[in-house]
Amino acid sequence: MVSDEQIQQWADEAEAGYDVRELKRRGRGRPGRGAEPMQVVAVRLTAEEVAALDEVAEREHLSRSEAIRRALADFAA
């Protein structure tokens, strides 16, 4: 829940104005991974494959997507 204090702080900040250059610099959404647009590819995996993938990702401190990308890079090398 948002407190009255937090709402007042946001209102004060808005009334003081925002640095437009800072807002534009931060951008929106996920940061890009390269110069080219990325493509989403759907892949069907069994429950056992997903469990194995998640195990590797957790052990290596990676997201599921990053673990898949690394596996593909190793495969293609």
N, C-alpha and C positions, 0 to 999 in steps of 0.2 A: 504494500500500500504506500502511496505517496503522501508525505506529510505536508501540512500547510507551509512549513518552513522551506521545504524543497520547492514548492510551487512559487513561493515568493522569490526565492533565489533565481529560478528560471525567468520569472517576469522581470526582475531587476536586470538580469543579463540581456534579455531581449530589448528592454528599453534603452540600455546603454549602447546597443548596436553590436553587430558582429563584424569581424574582419573578413571581408568577402574573399580576399586572396587566400586566407587560411581555409575557408570553407571549400573553395574550388580545388585547392591543393590536395585535400584529403580524399576527394572523390567519393564514389558510392560503390557498394557491392564488394565482391571478393576481388582481391588484387590479381592482376593478370600474371600468367606464368611465362609469357613471352610476347614477342611482337605480333604473332599470328593469332587469330581467333581460335578458340578451342572448340572441339566437337564432343558432344556427349554420345557415348556408345553404350547401348544396353547389352548386358551379358547375363545369361541364365546360369546360375550355379546351384549345385545341390546344397542341402543343409550342411553336409560334411565339408564341402569345399569352402563354404562361408565361414564355418567354425575354424578351419585351418587358416584361412586368410586373416580372420580376426585375431587369432593366436599370434601369428607372425607380426601383424601390425602392432599389437599391444607390446610384444616383446621388443620390437625395434622402435617403439614410440612414434609410430606413423599413423596417419589416417588410413582408412581402408583404400581410398583412391590412390594415395601415394604408394602404398604397398603394391597395388596392381601396376602402377606406372613403372616402379622399379623392377618388378618381375618381367614386364614386357621389354624393358630396356636390356635386361640381362639376356632374355631369350633372343632378342634381335642382334645382340653383339656377336 
